């Protein structure tokens, strides 16, 4: 008996260090298409790295935020204490990671 998958859904949690920030990402995506993914749910807890190397980063305790994507746009991004750049590098990283997932460029 052969079984055909109608769609394939992956649930992933990962950490990505990018541009001085540690992104703890959780997402659910439809990966039925081999080369692309459709993100269904996305959350990124971002914290500024003040020193160290993977996996022993030291994070700024007050410089963290959570971003979510609701299928249309990003929400969240309330920082306890804004980084010097206003959180723009972190938000840019959030968008880069999301786009890489959708283009199938995140290693699975």
Order of alpha helices (4+ residues) and beta strands (2+ residues): beta-beta-beta-beta-beta-alpha
